[in-house]
Amino acid sequence: MNPKTYHHISSNPSSVKSRFTRGFLRAFKKIKRQQRLLPTSSSSSSSNPSPRPYLYGRVKIAADKSLALAVGSRRAWSRALLWKIHYKAWRQRSRFNNKKKLLKENKKNKKNKKKKNDDEEVGFRHAKELRKLVPGGEAMDLCSLLDETAHYIKCLITQVQVMKSVDQIYSF
């Protein structure tokens, strides 16, 4: 990627947009390198017509992780998103060893989870849906949830802008 194109994406090197761009491009290059190392045989291509779902997941995780790392630990949503990514990776690694144990823990967590009706009582019917959309939103009070939501939306807009720019650069 040439310097002129990079400066087109963001002029402030310490901005969230610049940090996200650098992190995402590093992760994207790593994904592309690993994709080239995958064995390609005619017999495996007939059973798997396209690696797109696998690549989609890898790019999505890379984008989410890069965005959360660019923001840092000062926001609850970024900490929650990083925890979710690391926990999911850990769970996939240990799934084969501890499948029964994880099922028991999930059942126990569902039983211990208490439903909160405070938001409906106050008149905020949509807070429950908002909590599901914002990473870490389940553990926030309403004021923090709204603040984190506003910041998360701004960062998602930045993520979309950068990914559109990257798409234009790589698809010429």
N, C-alpha and C positions, 0 to 999 in steps of 0.2 A: 504494500500500500504506500503510495507516494505521499510526501509531506503536504502537498497542496490539498489533496483529498482529505487528509486527516484534519487540517485546519478548517476545512469546510464544515466538518461535523461539529466542532466546538473550538472556540478561540482561547478559552480559559483552561489551562492544563489541570487545575485543581478542582474543577467543577465536577458534580456528580455525573454529568453527561460525558465528560472526558474520561473519568475513571471507569465508568461503565463501558465505554467504547473500547478502551485498552483491554480490560478484563474479558469482554465478550469476544473481541477479535483473537486474543490468545487462546481462549477456549474453542473458538470456531476453527482455528488452524489446527488445534490438537485433534478435534473431531475429524477434520478432513484427512489428516495424516493417518489416523487410526482406520479410517474408512478405506484408504488405499492399501493398508496392510491386511485387510480381511481377504481370505481366500475366495477366489471367484471360480466356480466350476459350473459346468452346464447342468449337472445333476442337481446341485443345490439351488440353482436359479429357477428350476422348474417347480420345486416345492415352495420356495419363497420368491414370489414374483417381483417384489420390490422391497428394499430395505427402508423405505420412507417412514413407516411407523416408528421404527427403531431410531432413525435419525431425527425425526420430529421430537421424540422424547429427549434425546441427548441435547438438541439445540435449545429446547424449552428449559431444561435444567440448567444449561450453561447460561442462558439469558437471565433466569431468575437468580442464580447464584451470583453472577456478575453484578446485577443490580443491587442485591442485598449487601455485597461486599463494598460496592461503591458508596453506599449510604453509610455503612459502618454500623456499629452497635448502639448508636445513640437513639435509634428508633426501634420500638417494640416489634413492628411488623417485619423489619429486616432480621432481627434476632430470631423471630418465630419461623421465618422462611428458611433461614440457614439451618435451624434445628430440624425442620421438617425434611429438608434435603438430606442432611446427614443421617437422620433417623431412618429414612426410607432406604438409603444405601446400606446402612447397617442391617436393617431388617432383611433386605434381599440377600446379603451375604450369609446371614445366619438362619435363613428360612429353612434350609434343608436340615440343619442340626436341631433346631428348637421349634419345629412346627407346632407340636402339641402344647408346648409351654406358652407360645404366643397366643394361641387360641384361648387358653385359659385366662391369660392376662387381659385380652380384649373383652371377654365375657365379664370379667370382674370389673373392669373400668366402665363398661356400659351400665352395670348395676349400681356402681357407686356415683355415677354422674347424676347430679341433682338438676332438675329443671328450674329455671329462674323465670318467674312471671312478673318481676318488678317492672320490666320495660312495658308490658301490656297494661299494667295498672296505671302507669304514669301517662300513657297515651302514645308511646313510641312503638307502634306495631311493627315497623320495618327494621328496628334495631336487631332483631333476631336474624333476619336475612343478611344484614350488613356484617354482623359478627362472623357469618360463614364465609363471606367474601374477602375480608381483610385477614391476612395471616396473623395469628395470635389474638384476634378479636374476641374470642370466647372469654378471655381472662381480663378484659378491659371494662372500666366503667364507661358510661355513655359519653362523657366529655372527652376522655382520652380516645375513645373509639372514633369520634368525629374528627379529632385532630389527626390521628394516625391515618384515617381514611383519606383526608385531604392531601396529606403528604404522599401517601401510597399512589393516589390517582396522578399526582404530578409526576412521580417517578415512572409510572406506567406509560404516561404520555411521552416522556423522554425516551423510554425503552423502545416504543414504537417508532419514534422519529429516527433513532440511531439504526434500528433494524431495517427501516426503509432505505436509509442511506447505504447501509452495507449491501442490501439486496441490489441497489442500483449499481454499486461499484463492481460486485461480483458477477452481475448478469449482462454486462456490456457485450 
